[in-house]
Amino acid sequence: MTNTAIPLGKVPASTLPRIQSVDLLRGLIIVLMAIDHVRVYSGIPAGAPSPGIFFTRWVTNFSAPGFAFFAGTSAFLYFLKTGDRSGLSRFLLSRGFLLVLLELTVIRFFWMFNFDYAHFILAGVIWMLGWCMVILSAFVRLKPRTVGIIGLAIIFGQQIFHYVPKIFPASMRASVGWIWEFLYPSGLDGMPGISILYVLIPWIGVMMAGYGFGQLLISKRENLKKICFWIGISSIITFVIAGSLIIILGSPYEGKMPFLFRLLAQQKYPPSQVFLLMTLGPLILLVPWAEKAKGWFADTLKIFGRVPMFFYLLHILLIHVSALAVNLIISGNAHQDWYSTAPFVEISEDQRWSLPQLYLVYAIDMVILYFACHWYAGYKSRHPEKKWLKYF
């Protein structure tokens, strides 16, 4: 990134500097995400009180917010490169529908290795990202700042959507419930057979905020550093204060979880305002560092971040196959039956992996994924004429 602001509008693709912070932070996000997906197949439950298991799960909380936020930022950078809002809208629309289709077909199969749609369908993170892109496609004709402000309003006013169905007559609520539950939990009956892990609100707000942030990202370097510092620090401080007050003023707690763990264990489904402050604040704070980071670790993260969709598709398949192989080595049985409704996996305590086993499998899989992503990133850069590659 240059030390001068990039003008908003059409910038020739050949002269547009690559903003490495987006690639690097996306790479960091998906590297963290993979830890949680190995945990899923290990059988270790999320949120256990032991520090090792708690932080193994907690550190992956940055993934979904980062995915949605930087997807919005990437959309802005796409517009910056082309200067074509109509083209951006068409791209978001087509890519969004493609992601939804992938979630229901390829990704579902990689998670579960079955086609039993009658009993279980998952509306997961890729489903959410896809529909959010579809919605964002309708807003990109507005100014980026306007889109960002609307996104923030959705994030901080998200609870309003819980009450919207109540304005409908009682006779209509049942008929709208199966649709509305995809948007925001309202206590209505959703569509049977579908597990909604990620509703669309407030995630669409996060993506829209990321789109607005893109305009800040092209500011002069010193200005960007100050902006990211104050946004990041104020978000973190607000999270600590608000999260602490919720604990102190809330109902009496009779469990054994330490105060710090309770503070960090914010609501993710759907993500509360405090959860998003906790996760997006540090990511924004890291942007100036990520822009100038160098060395083998930064280069590795950038490789992953340049091909995030390719990584996502491959890592689910690889982790699933790795889990079957590990189970076979440990017990003589691959236990594919454990994963028929993945990522909702329940394994008896005596069959679960230990944390060292989890991280060993994770490390091996990340090495394999690095070489695969390195090859694909190179192939993609060598074949700009293959337009379909931009979707992966």
C-alpha positions in Angstrom: 0.0 0.0 0.0 1.3 3.4 -0.9 1.7 6.3 1.6 -0.9 8.4 -0.2 -4.6 7.9 -0.4 -6.0 6.0 -3.4 -8.7 8.0 -5.3 -12.1 6.4 -5.2 -13.2 5.3 -8.6 -11.8 3.3 -11.5 -8.1 2.4 -10.9 -6.4 0.4 -13.6 -5.9 -3.1 -12.3 -2.2 -3.1 -13.3 -1.5 0.0 -11.1 -3.6 -0.9 -8.1 -1.3 -1.8 -5.2 -2.2 -5.1 -3.5 -3.3 -4.3 0.1 -1.5 -7.1 1.9 -3.2 -6.6 5.2 -6.4 -8.1 3.9 -4.7 -11.2 2.6 -2.6 -11.6 5.7 -5.5 -11.2 8.1 -7.7 -13.4 6.1 -4.9 -16.0 6.2 -4.7 -15.6 10.0 -8.4 -16.0 10.3 -8.6 -19.3 8.4 -5.6 -20.7 10.1 -7.4 -20.1 13.4 -10.7 -21.5 12.0 -9.0 -24.8 11.1 -8.2 -25.4 14.8 -11.9 -25.4 15.7 -12.7 -27.8 12.8 -10.1 -30.2 13.9 -11.6 -29.9 17.4 -15.0 -30.8 16.0 -13.7 -34.1 14.6 -11.6 -34.8 17.7 -14.8 -34.9 19.8 -13.6 -32.4 22.3 -16.6 -30.2 23.2 -16.5 -26.4 23.0 -16.4 -24.3 26.1 -14.9 -26.8 28.5 -13.6 -25.1 31.7 -10.0 -26.2 31.4 -7.8 -23.4 30.1 -6.3 -25.4 27.2 -9.7 -26.5 25.8 -11.3 -23.1 26.5 -8.7 -21.1 24.6 -8.5 -23.7 21.8 -12.1 -22.8 21.2 -12.0 -19.1 22.1 -9.2 -18.1 19.7 -11.3 -19.4 16.8 -14.1 -16.9 17.6 -12.2 -14.3 15.4 -12.9 -16.4 12.3 -16.5 -15.8 11.4 -16.4 -12.0 12.2 -13.2 -11.7 10.3 -14.6 -13.6 7.3 -17.7 -11.5 7.1 -15.9 -8.2 7.7 -13.1 -8.7 5.2 -15.5 -10.1 2.7 -17.1 -6.7 2.7 -13.7 -5.0 2.5 -12.7 -7.2 -0.5 -16.0 -6.2 -2.2 -15.0 -2.6 -1.8 -11.5 -3.3 -3.2 -13.1 -5.1 -6.2 -15.1 -1.9 -6.9 -11.9 0.2 -6.5 -10.2 -1.9 -9.1 -13.1 -1.9 -11.6 -15.0 1.3 -10.8 -18.1 -0.6 -11.9 -20.9 -0.7 -9.3 -23.1 -2.7 -11.6 -20.4 -5.2 -12.2 -19.7 -5.5 -8.5 -23.4 -6.0 -7.8 -23.5 -8.8 -10.4 -20.4 -10.4 -9.0 -21.7 -10.4 -5.4 -25.0 -11.8 -6.5 -23.5 -14.7 -8.5 -20.8 -15.5 -6.0 -23.3 -15.3 -3.2 -25.6 -17.9 -4.8 -22.6 -20.0 -5.6 -21.6 -20.1 -1.9 -25.1 -21.1 -0.9 -25.1 -23.9 -3.4 -21.6 -25.1 -2.3 -22.8 -25.1 1.4 -25.7 -27.3 0.5 -23.7 -29.7 -1.7 -20.0 -30.0 -1.7 -19.3 -28.6 1.7 -22.1 -30.6 3.3 -20.7 -33.8 1.8 -17.2 -33.0 3.0 -18.5 -32.4 6.5 -20.6 -35.6 6.7 -19.8 -38.0 3.8 -23.5 -38.7 3.2 -26.4 -37.5 1.2 -29.0 -37.9 3.9 -30.8 -34.6 3.3 -34.1 -35.9 4.8 -32.7 -35.7 8.3 -30.0 -33.0 8.4 -29.1 -29.9 6.5 -26.7 -27.3 7.8 -27.0 -23.5 7.3 -23.4 -22.8 8.2 -20.9 -20.0 7.8 -20.6 -20.3 4.0 -24.4 -20.2 3.7 -24.4 -17.0 5.8 -21.6 -15.4 3.7 -23.3 -16.3 0.5 -26.7 -14.7 1.4 -25.0 -11.7 2.9 -23.2 -11.1 -0.4 -26.6 -11.4 -2.2 -28.0 -8.7 0.2 -24.9 -6.5 -0.1 -25.2 -6.6 -3.9 -28.4 -4.5 -3.5 -26.6 -1.8 -1.4 -23.3 -1.3 -3.2 -24.8 1.5 -5.4 -24.8 3.6 -2.3 -21.7 5.4 -1.0 -19.4 3.1 1.0 -19.7 5.4 4.0 -23.5 5.0 3.8 -23.3 1.3 3.5 -20.9 1.2 6.5 -23.3 3.3 8.7 -26.2 1.1 7.8 -24.1 -2.0 8.7 -23.3 -0.5 12.2 -26.9 0.3 12.7 -27.8 -3.3 12.0 -25.1 -4.6 14.4 -26.1 -2.4 17.3 -29.8 -2.5 16.8 -30.0 -6.2 16.0 -32.4 -7.1 18.8 -35.2 -5.1 17.1 -35.4 -8.0 14.5 -36.5 -10.3 17.3 -39.7 -8.4 17.7 -40.5 -7.7 14.0 -42.6 -10.9 13.5 -44.9 -9.7 16.3 -46.3 -7.0 14.1 -47.8 -9.7 11.9 -51.2 -11.1 12.8 -51.0 -14.3 14.8 -52.4 -16.3 11.8 -49.5 -15.2 9.7 -46.6 -15.8 12.1 -46.4 -19.5 11.5 -46.1 -19.0 7.7 -43.4 -16.3 8.0 -41.5 -18.1 10.9 -39.7 -20.6 8.7 -38.2 -17.7 6.7 -37.7 -15.2 9.6 -35.7 -17.8 11.6 -33.0 -17.6 8.9 -32.7 -13.9 9.5 -32.9 -13.6 13.4 -34.1 -15.9 16.2 -37.6 -14.9 17.1 -39.0 -18.0 18.8 -41.0 -19.1 15.8 -41.0 -22.5 14.2 -38.2 -22.8 11.6 -38.0 -25.1 8.6 -37.8 -28.7 9.8 -34.6 -30.7 9.1 -32.4 -27.6 8.8 -30.0 -26.6 11.6 -29.4 -22.9 11.4 -25.9 -22.2 12.8 -25.6 -18.7 11.4 -28.5 -16.4 10.9 -28.1 -13.5 8.6 -28.5 -10.7 11.1 -26.3 -9.1 12.3 -23.7 -10.8 10.0 -24.9 -8.7 7.0 -24.2 -5.7 9.2 -20.7 -6.9 9.8 -20.1 -7.3 6.0 -21.5 -3.9 5.3 -19.3 -2.4 8.0 -16.4 -4.1 6.3 -17.4 -2.6 3.0 -17.4 0.9 4.6 -14.1 0.2 6.2 -12.6 -0.4 2.8 -12.7 3.4 2.1 -10.7 3.9 5.3 -8.2 1.3 4.3 -7.0 3.3 1.3 -6.2 6.4 3.4 -2.7 7.6 3.8 -0.6 5.2 5.9 -0.2 7.4 8.9 -3.9 8.3 9.0 -4.8 4.6 8.6 -2.6 3.7 11.6 -4.3 6.3 13.8 -7.8 5.3 12.6 -7.2 1.6 13.2 -5.7 2.3 16.6 -8.6 4.3 17.9 -11.3 2.0 16.5 -9.5 -1.1 17.8 -8.7 0.3 21.2 -12.1 1.8 21.8 -13.8 -1.4 20.7 -11.6 -3.5 23.1 -12.2 -1.1 26.1 -15.9 -1.0 25.4 -16.0 -4.8 25.3 -14.2 -5.1 28.6 -16.4 -2.5 30.4 -19.7 -3.7 28.9 -18.9 -7.4 29.3 -17.8 -6.9 32.9 -21.0 -4.9 33.7 -23.1 -7.7 32.2 -21.5 -10.2 34.5 -21.5 -8.0 37.6 -25.1 -6.8 37.2 -26.5 -10.0 35.9 -28.1 -12.9 37.6 -26.1 -14.6 40.4 -23.6 -17.1 39.0 -23.3 -20.5 40.7 -20.8 -22.2 38.4 -17.0 -22.5 38.6 -16.0 -20.7 35.5 -13.5 -17.9 36.3 -14.4 -14.3 35.7 -12.0 -14.0 32.8 -13.6 -17.0 31.1 -17.1 -15.6 31.6 -16.0 -12.3 30.2 -14.5 -14.0 27.1 -17.4 -16.4 26.6 -19.7 -13.9 24.8 -22.8 -15.0 22.8 -21.8 -16.0 19.2 -25.1 -17.4 17.9 -26.2 -14.8 16.9 -23.2 -12.7 17.7 -24.0 -10.1 20.4 -22.6 -6.5 20.1 -20.1 -7.4 22.9 -18.9 -10.5 21.0 -18.3 -8.4 17.9 -16.5 -5.7 19.8 -14.3 -8.4 21.3 -13.4 -10.0 18.0 -13.4 -7.2 15.4 -11.6 -4.7 17.7 -8.3 -6.6 17.8 -8.5 -7.5 14.1 -8.9 -3.8 13.1 -6.1 -2.9 15.5 -3.8 -5.4 13.6 -4.4 -3.9 10.2 -1.4 -1.5 10.2 0.9 -4.2 11.5 -0.4 -6.7 8.8 0.2 -4.1 6.1 4.0 -4.0 6.7 4.6 -7.5 8.2 7.4 -9.4 6.6 9.0 -12.8 7.1 8.1 -16.4 6.5 5.1 -16.4 8.8 3.6 -13.4 7.1 4.3 -14.9 3.7 2.6 -18.1 4.7 -0.5 -16.3 6.0 -0.7 -14.3 2.7 -0.7 -17.5 0.7 -3.7 -18.8 2.6 -5.4 -15.4 2.5 -5.2 -15.1 -1.3 -7.2 -18.3 -1.8 -9.6 -18.5 1.2 -12.4 -20.3 -0.6 -10.1 -22.9 -2.0 -8.6 -23.4 1.5 -12.1 -23.7 3.1 -13.3 -26.4 0.7 -10.1 -28.4 0.9 -9.6 -28.1 4.7 -12.9 -29.6 5.6 -12.3 -32.7 3.3 -8.7 -33.1 4.6 -9.6 -32.8 8.3 -12.5 -35.3 7.9 -10.2 -37.8 6.2 -7.5 -37.2 8.8 -10.0 -37.9 11.6 -11.0 -41.2 10.0 -7.3 -42.2 9.7 -6.5 -41.2 13.3 -9.5 -43.1 14.6 -8.5 -46.2 12.6 -4.9 -46.0 14.0 -6.1 -45.5 17.6 -9.0 -47.9 17.8 -9.0 -50.0 14.6 -12.3 -48.4 13.5 -12.6 -45.2 11.4 -16.0 -44.4 13.1 -17.5 -42.5 10.2 -20.9 -42.8 12.0 -19.7 -40.2 14.5 -19.7 -37.5 11.8 -23.0 -38.1 10.1 -24.3 -34.7 11.4 -20.9 -32.8 11.6 -20.1 -30.2 12.8 -22.6 -31.4 15.5 -20.5 -34.3 16.8 -20.9 -36.2 20.1 -18.2 -38.7 21.0 -17.9 -40.5 24.3 -15.3 -39.0 26.6 -13.1 -42.1 26.5 -12.9 -41.9 22.7 -12.0 -38.3 22.4 -8.5 -37.1 21.3 -6.2 -35.4 23.7 -5.2 -31.8 23.0 -1.7 -32.8 21.9 -3.3 -35.2 19.4 -5.6 -32.5 18.2 -2.7 -30.0 17.6 -0.5 -32.7 16.0 -3.2 -33.5 13.4 -3.8 -29.8 12.9 -0.1 -29.1 12.3 0.2 -31.9 9.7 -2.9 -30.8 7.9 -1.8 -27.2 7.8 1.5 -28.3 6.1 -0.5 -30.2 3.5 -2.8 -27.2 3.0 0.1 -24.8 2.6 1.5 -26.6 -0.4 -1.9 -27.1 -1.9 -2.7 -23.4 -1.5 0.7 -22.3 -2.7 0.2 -24.3 -5.9 -3.3 -22.9 -6.4 -2.4 -19.3 -5.7 0.4 -19.6 -8.3 -2.0 -21.2 -10.8 -4.5 -18.5 -10.3 -2.0 -15.7 -10.8 -0.7 -17.3 -14.0 -4.1 -17.6 -15.5 -5.9 -14.3 -15.3 -7.8 -15.2 -18.4 -9.7 -17.8 -16.5 -12.5 -15.6 -15.1 -14.1 -18.5 -13.1 -11.0 -18.6 -10.8 -12.1 -15.3 -9.1 -15.0 -17.2 -7.5 -12.5 -19.4 -5.6 
